[in-house]
Amino acid sequence: MRSSRKSGGFEDYFQGALGYTKATHPCTNLLYHGAMRAAEFASMHYKNKFQRPRPWQLWPELMPPIPVPGHASFPSGHSTQAHTGAIVLRTVANGVVPSVNDITQRLAQRIARGREVLGVHYSSDSDAGAHLADDVAKAYMGCPTVTRLIAAAQQEWKAFTT
């Protein structure tokens, strides 16, 4: 069930698929949101560096049905964030949630693909975002404070299932 709050993001998809909320898994929630900021920062760095025009800018007839971002296309920030979030959630829910790897990977791919269908990204933007997510997640989860938060989040998952 989708939350009644207006999030504007895709966290609800992961929460719904994995069956957690901010109330049931506060450390997981904090960990996820930190990962989103790290992924956002990294993707914006590369968008600024490469300045790739978006598909709709080259082909206005695509007419995206959503408000179009004003920044560059490469890499996809949604793909970077979704894949980073998926990696983090797999790390904390692995061994507790059946098929967590498949669930999170499919959701991340779906989120990235949706941006391509809307005409705001190329598939290479999404692929680059997925690859960048590997580096972002590794760096993020390597931080000592985050490592402690991962341990606390893993305990949440174990406690929630017993």
C-alpha positions in Angstrom: 0.0 0.0 0.0 1.4 3.4 -0.9 1.9 5.9 1.8 -0.5 8.8 2.0 2.3 11.2 2.3 3.5 13.0 -0.8 7.0 11.8 -1.4 7.6 12.5 -5.1 10.2 9.8 -5.1 10.5 6.1 -5.5 11.2 5.1 -1.9 7.6 3.9 -1.6 8.2 1.3 -4.3 11.1 -0.2 -2.2 9.2 0.1 1.0 6.1 -1.6 -0.5 8.1 -4.4 -2.1 10.2 -5.2 1.0 7.4 -4.5 3.6 9.1 -1.8 5.7 8.3 1.7 6.8 10.2 4.5 8.6 8.4 3.5 11.8 9.4 -0.2 11.6 12.9 0.3 10.3 14.2 3.7 11.3 17.9 2.9 10.8 17.2 1.4 7.3 15.3 4.6 6.5 18.2 6.8 7.6 20.6 4.6 5.7 18.5 4.7 2.5 18.2 8.5 2.6 21.9 9.0 3.1 22.5 6.7 0.1 20.1 8.8 -1.9 22.0 12.0 -1.1 25.4 10.4 -1.9 24.1 9.1 -5.3 22.5 12.5 -6.1 25.7 14.3 -5.4 27.8 11.9 -7.5 25.4 11.9 -10.5 25.2 15.7 -10.5 29.0 15.9 -10.5 29.1 13.9 -13.7 26.1 15.6 -15.3 28.0 18.9 -14.8 31.1 17.4 -16.3 29.6 15.8 -19.4 26.7 18.2 -20.2 24.9 15.7 -22.4 21.6 17.0 -23.9 18.5 15.1 -23.0 16.5 13.2 -25.7 13.7 15.7 -25.7 16.1 18.5 -26.2 17.3 17.0 -29.5 13.8 15.6 -30.5 11.2 18.1 -29.1 8.4 15.9 -30.6 9.0 13.4 -27.8 7.0 15.9 -25.6 7.7 14.3 -22.2 4.5 14.1 -20.1 6.3 15.2 -17.0 8.1 18.4 -15.9 11.5 18.2 -17.6 14.7 18.5 -15.6 16.9 21.5 -16.4 20.2 19.7 -15.9 22.1 17.4 -18.2 21.2 13.8 -19.0 24.4 11.7 -18.4 24.4 9.8 -16.1 20.8 9.2 -15.0 20.3 10.4 -11.5 17.2 8.3 -11.0 19.2 5.2 -12.1 22.1 6.1 -9.9 19.8 6.6 -6.9 17.6 3.6 -7.5 20.6 1.2 -8.0 22.4 2.7 -5.0 19.3 2.3 -2.9 18.9 -1.3 -4.1 22.5 -2.2 -3.2 22.1 -0.7 0.3 18.7 -2.4 0.9 20.1 -5.8 -0.3 23.0 -5.4 2.1 20.7 -4.9 5.1 17.8 -7.3 4.2 19.8 -10.1 2.6 19.1 -13.4 4.4 15.8 -12.0 5.8 13.7 -11.1 2.8 13.3 -13.9 0.3 14.4 -12.8 -3.3 15.7 -9.4 -2.0 18.3 -9.3 -4.7 15.8 -9.9 -7.5 13.2 -7.6 -6.1 15.6 -4.6 -5.6 17.3 -5.1 -8.9 14.1 -5.3 -10.9 12.7 -2.2 -9.1 15.9 -0.2 -9.8 15.8 -1.3 -13.5 12.1 -0.4 -13.7 12.7 3.1 -12.3 15.6 3.7 -14.7 13.7 2.4 -17.7 10.7 4.6 -16.9 12.9 7.7 -17.4 13.9 6.4 -20.8 10.3 5.8 -21.8 9.4 9.3 -20.7 12.0 10.8 -23.1 14.3 12.3 -20.5 17.1 9.7 -20.7 18.9 7.5 -23.1 19.5 3.8 -22.1 23.3 4.6 -21.9 22.4 7.2 -19.2 20.6 4.5 -17.2 23.5 2.1 -17.7 26.0 4.7 -16.5 23.9 5.4 -13.5 23.8 1.7 -12.6 27.6 1.5 -12.9 28.1 4.7 -10.9 25.8 3.3 -8.2 28.3 0.4 -7.6 31.0 3.0 -6.8 28.8 5.2 -4.8 27.4 2.4 -2.7 30.9 1.0 -2.0 32.2 4.4 -0.9 29.1 5.2 1.1 29.0 1.9 2.9 32.7 2.1 3.6 32.3 5.1 5.9 32.7 4.1 9.6 29.5 5.9 10.7 27.6 4.2 7.8 29.1 0.8 8.7 27.7 1.1 12.2 24.3 2.2 10.8 24.3 -0.9 8.5 24.8 -3.1 11.5 21.9 -1.5 13.3 19.7 -1.7 10.2 20.5 -5.4 9.8 19.4 -6.0 13.4 16.1 -4.2 12.6 15.5 -6.7 9.8 16.3 -9.7 12.0 14.1 -8.4 14.8 11.2 -7.6 12.4 11.0 -11.2 11.2 11.1 -12.9 14.6 
